[in-house]
C-alpha cells in the first residue's frame, strides 16, 4: 500500500509538470473544499529546484519524468514501465520509454552513456538518442529528489493519465497530430476550462504545445492523488539504490 502522505504543503493546490526547452512547464491548480477546480495557472520555471520551491507549496506534484532509476538495465525497463505498456497496449505503449541506469547520468557524450548502460548488465542494453536527450532533465531531478520529497513529488505519465480520463481506453491518435491533440484537449477542458487559453498565451519558441498539454495531464493525475483516486504502478513497490520509488501514478 502506497501512503499518500500529507506533509506540510498546502491542501489547496496541486501541480502538473513537464520538461521544455526553457526549463519546466508548471500547471498549478487550486482546489475547492470538494476538490473541484477553482482556478488554474500555467507558468515556466527555469530549473527543477524552482519546481520544488513553488510558493504555492502544492500538496501533490505530478512530473512527467522518471523518478527512481535502476542500477541494472533489463529488457523492458522498470516494472512500472512494463506494466504501463501493458495497460496502454499497441495504441500508446510505445510512448513509455525505459530510462537509463543511474550510472549513465554521469556520461558527457551519447557514446559514453550507451557504454555505461550496456556495461550495467549481461543484457547489454543501449540507449536511444531520444532518451539521451533527456539526461540533463534527469540529472536535475535526481540531484534534487529524496524519499521525503517523493511523498508529494511523483512520477506520472501523460498517456496513462489520458487513458484514465478516457474511461480506461488509451488514446488512438498521437499527440503530435492535430487530431490527436484535439482529442486530448477535449478531455482536459472537462476539468480545466482555461487549457486552450494556456496554449495560446504560453506556447513559444522554448515551449511546445505538447509540453503544456502533458503538464495539464500531469495536473489531472495530481488532482486524483489529492482525492485519493489515483492508481499506482507497480502493485509491489520497487526502490532504487537511493531509496526512491520506481513507480508511476495516474
N, C-alpha and C positions, 0 to 999 in steps of 0.2 A: 504494500500500500504506500503510495507516494503522499507525503504530507504537503498540504498547500502552504502552510507557514504564513503567519500574519506579519511578522517583523514589526518595524516601526513606521512603515511607509503609509502614505495616505490611502484610505479606502475609497476616495472619490475618483481617483484616476487609474487608468491602465494605459499601456502604450504598445504600439507595434513598431518594429524597427527593421529596416532593410539597408544594406550597403549601397552606396552610389559613388560616382567618381568624386563628388565633393566631400564625401565623408559618410554620413548615415542619415537616411530619411527617418524621421520620427513622427508617428501619428499618435497624438495624445487625445485620449477620450475621457471625458468627465461623465461619471455615472451618477444617477439619482438614487434615492433610497431603495427603489425596487430594481436597481441595476439597469434601468433603461438609460439610453444615451442622451445626455443633457447637452453636451457640446463636444466639438471635435476641432482639432487644430493640427496643421502639418508644418513641420519646421525641419531645417537641415542643421546638423551639428557636425563639427569638423573631425571628431575622433570619438572612440568608444568610451573614453573616460567621461566625456560630456553626457553620454547616454546614462552612465551610472549615476551621475550627479544632477540629473534633471531636477530643476527646482520644484516641480510638482510632486516629486517623490512617488511615482506611480506604484501601486501595490503589486502589480504584475507587469512585466515587460516581456513580450514575445519577440524573439530575434531570429531572423531568417539566416542563420549561420550555424554550423556545427559547434556545439559546446561539449567538450569531452572528446579527446582524441585517443585512438588506440596506440599501443606500443608496437603491435604486430599487425601487418597488413594481411587480411584474409579475403578470400573471394566473396564479393557482395558487400564488404564493409562491415559496419557495426550491426548488431542485431536489430536496432531501430531502423536502420537503412533498409535492411532486407524485409522487415515487416511492412514498412511504408510502401515499398514497391509492390508487395503482395496486395495491399489494400487498393493501391492506385491502378493496378493491373496494366494491361497493354496501353491503355489510353494515355496515362500520365506517369507511369512508373519510371520512365527514362529521365524524368526531371529530378530524381533523387540520386545524387552522386555520392560515392564513397569518399570520405575525407582522407587526407594524408595521415600518416603516422606522425606522432609528436616530433620525432627526430627531424622530419623533413622541414619543420618550421625554421630550422637554422640554415637552410640552403640559401645560397646567394645567386643561384642560377637554376634554370629549369633542369639541366643535365644533372646537377648535384641533387636536386630534390628527387628526381627519378631514382638516382643511385641509392639514396638513403631509404626511400620507400621500398625498393626492391630488396635491399640488404636486411630489412626487418624480419623477413620470414622466408621459409622454404618455397613459398608460392611465387616469389619474385614478381610482385605486382607493381607496375609502374604508376605514373600519374598522367592525366591528360593536361594539355595546355590550359584548358578552362579551369581545372582545379588549381593548377599552379598560379593562375592569375588571382586566385582568392587568398593566397598566402599572406599578403600584407594585412588583410582584414582579419584573418585567423590569428595572426600574431597579436594584433591589437586586443582581440577578445581574450586570448589565452594568457596574455601578460596581465590582464586585469581581473580575470574571474577567479573565484574561490568557491568552495562549497556553500558558505553562508550566503554569498550573493546569489547563488543559483536557486535559493528559495524563492526569489522573486524575478530573477532574470533568466529566462528559459528559452531553450531552442524550440522553434516551430518550423513548419514547412508550409508555404502558402498553398500548394496543391492539396495537401491534406485538409487545410482549412476550407478551401473551396469545395472539396468533396463533402465535407461535413455540412457546409451551408446548403449544398445541393442535395440534401436528403440522402447522403451516403454515396451518391453517384459521382465518380470522377468527371471532370470537365472533358468534353470531347475535342475541343479545339485548343491549339497553342495560344498562349497569351501574347505571342509575337504577332499574331494576325489580328486584323481589325475586328473580325467576328468573334474571335476568342476573347479579346479584351472586353468587347461589349457584353458578352455573356457574363463575365466576371463582375463588371460594373453593375449590371442589373441585379446581381445577388448582393453586392456590397451596399447599394443605395437603399435596400430594405432596412438596413441598420444604420447607415451613415449617409444622411441626406446631402451632405456637403462634399462627397467624394469627387464628383465631377468638377466642382469649383476648385478643389485642391489640385487636380490635374492641370487646370488652366493657369493657376497662379504660381505653382511650384516647379513645374517642368521647365527645364532649360538645358543648356549645353552640358552641365555637370550632373543633371538628374533626369533619368529616363522616366517615361510614363509607367513602365513596368515596375520600377522601383517603388513608386507611390502606390500602385495597385497592390503590390506584395506587402508593403508596410501596413496598409489597411487590412489585408487578410490576417496579418500577424496580430493587429489590434483586436480583430474579431475573436481570435483564439484567446488573447489575454482577457477579454471580457468573459469568455467561457470559464477561464480559471477563476475569476472573481465570483462567478455564480455557482461554482462547484460542478459544472457540467463538462469540463474539459476531459478529453481522453489522453492517454499516455502510452507510448510505445518505447520499449517492450514491456510485457507484463512483469517480467522479472528484471528489476533494475540492474544495470551494469555500471561499474565505476571505472574511471581511467586511473592512470598512475598518480594523479594529483587529487584523487577523491571526487572528481567531477562526474556527475551522472551523464551517461551517454544515452540520451533518450529524447524523443520528440513529443511535444504537446500539440494538441489540435482541438 
